[in-house]
Amino acid sequence: MEGGARDSEAGRRRHALLLATVQEFIATAEPVGSHQIVSRHPFGVRAAMVRNMMAELEEAGYLRQPHTSAGRVPTDRAFRYYVDHLMGNPRIGFVDRTQIELHYSAEARGLTEVVRDTSRFLALLTGQVALVTAPRLDDVVLERVSFVRLRAHEVLAIFVAVAGKGSAQNRLVQADQDFSQEELDRMARYLNESLQGRSLDEARRWIEERLHEDRARYDGFMRAALALGGAIAGRPAPAEVYVEGSAKVADQPEFTDHNRLRELLRTLEDRTALLDLLERSFAKDGLTVSIGSENFDARLASLSIVATSYQSGAMPLGSLAIVGPVRMDYERLIPLVNYTARALSRRLEPSS
């Protein structure tokens, strides 16, 4: 039903029938029949007319009939049509919005804790598998650097990110020489003057450039400060993805087949595949919905993914998504995922 196919009265009826069929299938997980449609939706036509229109929609690739005597089931193409229709006006319910606002108005927590907790919260709220990537540390803007002398030749290097109300990352560094705490404080002041406002990746490149410059331009103190700074910026933490709600898929009618469920759980344990999935959504602008056969990974062909990114200020930090059966409640879940990402982003805005 492309473009002007909905302009005629018959086209408008087919449009309404397709949306109604998808809604009924989402609600029941059972093939949808013409009598079911007539009894629950005011089309003003008889069941025989609805059967004819369903046959037309089947011929066009929007519906399929599992058995001759059964009703129809929406195809991935039908769900795409339905989702595109919803995306024009996504509205979150009052209860969902209130729960999200209350969750993110809780007491201050560190960046990592807030992000990890988002996966648990999203799984609980949606009843689907929830995925959230930890912030991309290379893109995190530095607020300050500090060094703490633990013992001879051993320094705790700390950087504090602007995102997450001062979330700190610590690294233990073996120094070439023994520095006093006063010397370490001076090094930190020098680096803070030079690195503040730079991302971790920018800081790494700046330090590397300074270290490769003529040694005569830097005394031993400055080079030592740069070396300690490089210990922070030079070793980005490995990418992390938090997964919650995997057990929930067993409650879905689509996964009563144990072999199918086992394959899905294996996929959800493949961190590389999940990171690749979320990287793709991170690279796109705004919320995305991938339905069944649209997914790049064949193991996800029976699933849908609703994904978007979260950010701090104007800086994207990571992605969050839900994964569930193609027969998921898009009308509720699309705005819910979108609003959760926005609430998380507000929570991670730099302190004023």
C-alpha positions as CSV (number, residue, x, y, z in Angstrom):
1,M,0.0,0.0,0.0
2,E,2.4,2.6,-1.2
3,G,1.7,6.4,-1.5
4,G,-1.6,7.1,-3.0
5,A,-2.9,3.6,-2.5
6,R,-4.7,4.9,0.6
7,D,-6.4,7.8,-1.3
8,S,-9.4,5.8,-2.4
9,E,-12.1,4.5,0.0
10,A,-11.0,0.9,-0.7
11,G,-7.4,2.0,0.1
12,R,-8.3,3.6,3.3
13,R,-10.2,0.4,4.4
14,R,-7.2,-1.8,3.6
15,H,-5.0,0.6,5.5
16,A,-7.3,0.4,8.6
17,L,-7.7,-3.3,8.2
18,L,-3.9,-3.9,8.1
19,L,-3.3,-1.8,11.2
20,A,-6.2,-3.6,13.0
21,T,-4.8,-7.0,12.0
22,V,-1.4,-6.2,13.4
23,Q,-2.9,-4.9,16.6
24,E,-5.0,-8.0,17.1
25,F,-2.0,-10.3,16.4
26,I,0.2,-8.3,18.9
27,A,-2.5,-8.7,21.5
28,T,-3.3,-12.4,21.0
29,A,-0.3,-14.0,19.3
30,E,-2.8,-16.0,17.3
31,P,-3.8,-15.8,13.6
32,V,-6.5,-13.2,13.0
33,G,-9.8,-14.0,11.3
34,S,-12.3,-11.8,9.6
35,H,-15.0,-12.4,12.2
36,Q,-12.6,-11.3,14.9
37,I,-11.9,-8.1,13.0
38,V,-15.6,-7.4,12.4
39,S,-16.6,-8.0,16.0
40,R,-13.8,-5.8,17.4
41,H,-13.4,-3.0,14.8
42,P,-16.1,-0.8,13.3
43,F,-15.4,-1.2,9.6
44,G,-19.0,-1.1,8.6
45,V,-18.6,-4.1,6.2
46,R,-19.4,-7.8,6.5
47,A,-16.9,-10.5,7.3
48,A,-16.9,-11.7,3.7
49,M,-15.7,-8.3,2.5
50,V,-13.0,-8.4,5.2
51,R,-11.9,-11.8,4.0
52,N,-11.6,-10.5,0.5
53,M,-9.5,-7.5,1.6
54,M,-7.3,-9.9,3.7
55,A,-6.7,-12.0,0.6
56,E,-5.6,-8.8,-1.3
57,L,-3.3,-7.9,1.6
58,E,-1.9,-11.5,1.5
59,E,-1.3,-11.2,-2.2
60,A,0.5,-7.9,-1.7
61,G,2.9,-9.6,0.9
62,Y,1.5,-8.0,4.1
63,L,-0.3,-11.1,5.5
64,R,0.2,-14.8,5.3
65,Q,-2.0,-17.8,6.2
66,P,-0.3,-20.5,8.2
67,H,-3.1,-23.0,7.4
68,T,-5.9,-23.0,4.9
69,S,-8.6,-22.9,7.6
70,A,-6.7,-20.4,9.8
71,G,-6.8,-16.7,10.0
72,R,-3.9,-14.4,8.8
73,V,-0.6,-13.5,10.4
74,P,1.2,-10.2,9.6
75,T,4.5,-10.5,7.8
76,D,7.6,-8.4,8.6
77,R,6.4,-6.1,5.8
78,A,3.2,-5.5,7.6
79,F,5.0,-4.8,10.9
80,R,7.2,-2.3,9.0
81,Y,4.1,-0.6,7.7
82,Y,2.6,-0.5,11.2
83,V,5.8,0.9,12.8
84,D,6.2,3.6,10.1
85,H,2.7,4.6,10.8
86,L,3.4,4.9,14.6
87,M,6.7,6.7,14.2
88,G,4.9,9.8,13.0
89,N,3.3,10.4,16.4
90,P,4.9,8.4,19.2
91,R,3.3,9.2,22.6
92,I,4.4,7.8,25.9
93,G,1.7,6.9,28.5
94,F,1.4,8.9,31.7
95,V,2.3,5.9,34.0
96,D,5.4,5.0,32.0
97,R,6.6,8.6,31.9
98,T,6.1,9.0,35.6
99,Q,8.0,5.8,36.4
100,I,10.9,7.0,34.3
101,E,11.0,10.4,35.8
102,L,10.9,9.0,39.3
103,H,13.7,6.5,38.5
104,Y,16.1,9.2,37.2
105,S,15.3,11.7,40.0
106,A,16.8,9.4,42.6
107,E,19.9,10.3,44.5
108,A,23.2,11.0,42.7
109,R,25.1,8.0,41.5
110,G,28.2,7.5,39.4
111,L,28.1,7.3,35.6
112,T,28.7,3.6,35.4
113,E,26.2,2.7,38.1
114,V,23.5,4.9,36.4
115,V,24.1,3.3,33.0
116,R,24.2,-0.3,34.3
117,D,21.0,0.3,36.2
118,T,19.3,1.5,33.1
119,S,19.5,-2.0,31.6
120,R,17.8,-3.5,34.6
121,F,15.2,-0.7,34.7
122,L,14.4,-0.9,31.0
123,A,14.0,-4.7,31.1
124,L,11.7,-4.4,34.0
125,L,9.6,-1.7,32.4
126,T,9.3,-3.3,28.9
127,G,9.3,-7.0,29.7
128,Q,11.9,-7.4,26.9
129,V,15.6,-8.0,26.9
130,A,17.4,-4.7,27.5
131,L,20.8,-3.8,26.2
132,V,22.9,-0.7,27.2
133,T,26.4,0.1,26.2
134,A,28.7,1.7,28.8
135,P,29.9,5.2,27.8
136,R,32.5,5.4,25.1
137,L,35.4,6.7,27.2
138,D,37.3,7.9,24.2
139,D,34.6,10.5,23.7
140,V,34.1,11.4,27.4
141,V,35.3,15.0,28.1
142,L,37.8,15.4,31.0
143,E,36.8,17.6,33.9
144,R,40.0,17.1,35.9
145,V,43.0,14.8,36.5
146,S,44.5,13.9,39.8
147,F,47.3,11.7,41.1
148,V,47.6,10.0,44.5
149,R,50.9,8.6,45.8
150,L,50.2,5.1,47.2
151,R,53.8,4.0,47.9
152,A,57.2,4.3,46.3
153,H,56.9,4.2,42.5
154,E,53.2,3.5,42.7
155,V,50.6,6.2,41.8
156,L,46.8,6.1,41.6
157,A,45.9,8.1,38.5
158,I,42.3,9.4,38.4
159,F,40.4,11.2,35.7
160,V,36.9,12.7,36.3
161,A,34.5,12.9,33.4
162,V,32.2,15.8,32.8
163,A,29.4,13.4,32.1
164,G,27.6,11.7,35.0
165,K,28.0,14.5,37.6
166,G,31.7,13.8,38.0
167,S,32.1,10.1,37.3
168,A,35.6,9.0,38.2
169,Q,37.8,6.3,36.6
170,N,41.0,5.1,38.4
171,R,44.1,3.4,37.1
172,L,47.1,2.1,39.0
173,V,50.4,3.3,37.4
174,Q,53.9,2.1,38.1
175,A,56.1,5.3,37.9
176,D,59.7,5.3,36.7
177,Q,60.7,7.3,39.8
178,D,59.3,8.1,43.2
179,F,57.3,11.3,43.3
180,S,56.2,13.1,46.4
181,Q,52.5,14.0,46.7
182,E,53.4,17.7,46.2
183,E,55.1,16.9,42.9
184,L,52.1,14.8,41.8
185,D,49.8,17.7,42.6
186,R,51.9,20.1,40.5
187,M,51.8,17.6,37.6
188,A,48.0,17.3,37.9
189,R,47.6,21.1,37.8
190,Y,49.8,21.3,34.7
191,L,47.7,18.6,32.9
192,N,44.4,20.1,34.0
193,E,45.4,23.5,32.5
194,S,46.2,21.7,29.2
195,L,43.6,19.0,29.0
196,Q,40.4,20.4,30.5
197,G,37.6,20.4,27.9
198,R,39.3,17.8,25.7
199,S,37.9,14.3,25.2
200,L,39.9,11.4,26.3
201,D,40.9,10.6,22.7
202,E,41.9,14.3,22.1
203,A,43.9,14.2,25.4
204,R,45.7,11.0,24.2
205,R,46.7,12.6,20.9
206,W,47.8,15.8,22.6
207,I,50.0,14.0,25.0
208,E,51.5,11.8,22.3
209,E,52.3,14.9,20.2
210,R,54.0,16.6,23.2
211,L,56.0,13.5,24.1
212,H,57.3,13.2,20.5
213,E,58.4,16.8,20.4
214,D,62.0,17.9,21.0
215,R,63.0,16.7,24.5
216,A,64.9,20.0,25.0
217,R,61.5,21.8,25.1
218,Y,60.4,19.9,28.2
219,D,62.3,19.4,31.5
220,G,62.1,16.1,33.4
221,F,59.1,17.3,35.5
222,M,56.9,18.1,32.5
223,R,57.8,14.9,30.7
224,A,57.0,12.9,33.9
225,A,53.6,14.7,34.0
226,L,52.9,13.8,30.4
227,A,53.9,10.2,31.0
228,L,51.5,9.9,33.9
229,G,48.8,11.6,31.8
230,G,49.5,9.1,29.1
231,A,48.8,6.3,31.5
232,I,45.3,7.6,31.9
233,A,44.5,8.5,28.3
234,G,46.5,5.8,26.6
235,R,44.6,2.8,27.8
236,P,40.9,3.1,27.0
237,A,38.7,0.6,28.9
238,P,37.3,-2.2,26.8
239,A,33.8,-1.7,25.4
240,E,31.1,-3.0,27.8
241,V,27.5,-4.0,27.2
242,Y,25.0,-4.6,29.9
243,V,22.3,-7.2,29.2
244,E,19.2,-7.7,31.4
245,G,16.0,-9.6,31.0
246,S,17.2,-12.6,29.0
247,A,15.0,-14.9,31.1
248,K,11.9,-12.9,30.0
249,V,12.1,-14.2,26.4
250,A,11.0,-17.7,27.8
251,D,7.6,-16.2,28.6
252,Q,6.9,-15.2,25.0
253,P,4.8,-17.6,22.9
254,E,7.3,-17.3,20.1
255,F,9.9,-19.2,22.1
256,T,8.1,-22.2,23.5
257,D,10.3,-24.2,21.1
258,H,13.3,-25.1,23.2
259,N,15.7,-25.2,20.3
260,R,14.7,-21.7,19.2
261,L,15.0,-20.4,22.7
262,R,18.4,-21.9,23.1
263,E,19.7,-20.3,19.9
264,L,18.3,-16.9,21.0
265,L,20.0,-17.2,24.4
266,R,23.3,-18.1,22.7
267,T,23.0,-14.9,20.6
268,L,22.3,-12.8,23.7
269,E,25.5,-14.2,25.2
270,D,27.6,-13.2,22.2
271,R,28.9,-9.8,23.4
272,T,30.7,-9.1,20.1
273,A,27.4,-9.4,18.2
274,L,25.5,-7.3,20.7
275,L,28.1,-4.6,20.6
276,D,28.0,-4.6,16.8
277,L,24.3,-4.3,16.9
278,L,24.4,-1.3,19.2
279,E,27.3,0.3,17.3
280,R,25.1,0.3,14.2
281,S,22.4,2.2,16.1
282,F,25.0,4.5,17.6
283,A,26.1,5.5,14.1
284,K,22.5,6.4,13.1
285,D,20.7,9.6,14.0
286,G,17.7,9.1,16.3
287,L,15.7,6.0,17.2
288,T,15.7,3.0,14.9
289,V,13.5,-0.1,14.7
290,S,14.8,-3.2,12.9
291,I,12.2,-5.8,12.3
292,G,12.8,-9.5,11.8
293,S,14.4,-10.1,8.4
294,E,15.7,-6.5,8.3
295,N,18.3,-7.4,10.9
296,F,21.9,-7.8,9.6
297,D,22.5,-11.0,11.7
298,A,20.4,-14.0,10.6
299,R,20.2,-15.2,14.2
300,L,18.0,-12.1,14.9
301,A,15.6,-12.8,12.0
302,S,12.8,-13.7,14.4
303,L,13.3,-10.6,16.6
304,S,12.8,-6.9,16.5
305,I,15.2,-4.3,18.0
306,V,14.3,-0.8,19.1
307,A,17.4,1.2,19.7
308,T,18.6,4.8,20.2
309,S,21.6,6.6,21.7
310,Y,22.0,8.6,24.9
311,Q,24.3,11.5,25.4
312,S,25.7,14.1,27.8
313,G,25.0,17.6,26.5
314,A,25.6,17.4,22.8
315,M,28.1,14.5,23.1
316,P,26.8,11.0,22.3
317,L,28.0,8.5,24.9
318,G,26.4,5.1,24.1
319,S,23.3,3.2,23.0
320,L,20.4,1.5,24.6
321,A,18.0,-1.0,23.0
322,I,15.3,-3.6,23.7
323,V,15.2,-6.9,21.8
324,G,12.0,-9.0,21.6
325,P,9.7,-10.9,19.3
326,V,8.6,-9.2,16.1
327,R,5.1,-9.3,17.7
328,M,6.1,-6.7,20.3
329,D,3.9,-3.8,21.5
330,Y,5.5,-1.1,19.4
331,E,2.9,1.5,20.2
332,R,4.0,1.5,23.9
333,L,7.6,0.4,23.6
334,I,8.9,2.8,20.9
335,P,8.1,6.0,22.9
336,L,9.2,4.2,26.1
337,V,12.7,3.5,24.8
338,N,12.9,7.0,23.3
339,Y,11.9,8.7,26.6
340,T,14.2,6.5,28.7
341,A,17.1,7.6,26.5
342,R,16.2,11.2,26.9
343,A,15.8,10.9,30.7
344,L,19.2,9.2,31.0
345,S,20.7,11.9,28.8
346,R,19.3,14.6,31.1
347,R,20.6,12.7,34.1
348,L,24.1,12.7,32.6
349,E,24.2,16.4,31.6
350,P,27.3,18.2,32.9
351,S,26.8,20.0,36.2
352,S,26.1,23.7,35.8
